[in-house]
Amino acid sequence: MRELFIANKNYSSWSLRPWVLMRMLDIPFTERLFSFGTDNHERFRAFSPSAKMPTLKDGETTVWDSLAIAEYLAEEVPAAWPADREARAFARSAAAEMHSGFAVLRDVCTMNCGVRVSLTNVPDSLGRDVARVAEIWSDGLSRFGGPFIAGRTFTAVDAMFAPVAFRVQTYGLALPERPAMYVARILDLGPMREWYADALAEPFRDQPHEAELTRFGRVTADLRTA
């Protein structure tokens, strides 16, 4: 049985990506959740060569990094990427851009599923990142017919952008109609609703992640377990 090592669901955007992909593709796995802490490197290094989450263990094989996990799974489950070659090329390009880019979006709108934040004094570059995300979604939905980014089925590119849907919800990011509808569709998926419920139920609070929320805004609601 495959084991997927992840960090806290409230905070770990990278962990969400392979988790939701495997759930949407009905790939069996055992979830291993480890909370963030001051000794992350020592604890995570026990099962992750990079000492970071997520990590997939499949027998004697260890795969770390969310995009590498998606590619590894696709070797056995081709549905991880679109069947159409053009759609697959688009999906891989968009997934890679999400994997390596959008630094301002990541920095300003850190992953925190269970709160709502009103942004203040944010850099203009955040708007450019959000606009580019909306452009990718709109382009994919238009070219390949939806309801997902690269066609009729949920694939790795949707998994790579899944944490952005939570960020849109947390920070109230404004989007054009079609990308906004895509966010609503992603948030309504069964595995996404399950992840969100688990995130709200987590009693653990990581202070560095909590402190990040107030750098660019103020918390207006905390929906998590008290």
Buried (B, 14 or more C-beta within 10 A) or exposed (E): EBBBBBBBBBBBBBBBBBBBBBBBBEBEBEBBBBBBEEEBEEBBEEBBEEBBBBBBBBEEEBBBBBBBBBBBBBEEBEBBBBEEEEBBEBBBEBBEBBBEEBEBBBBBBBBBBBBBBEBEEBEEEBBEBBEBBBEBBBEBBEBBEBBBBBBEBBBBBBBBBBBBBBBBBBBEBEBEEEBBBBBEBBBEBEBBEBBBEBBBEBEBEBEEBBEBBEEBBEBEEBEBEE
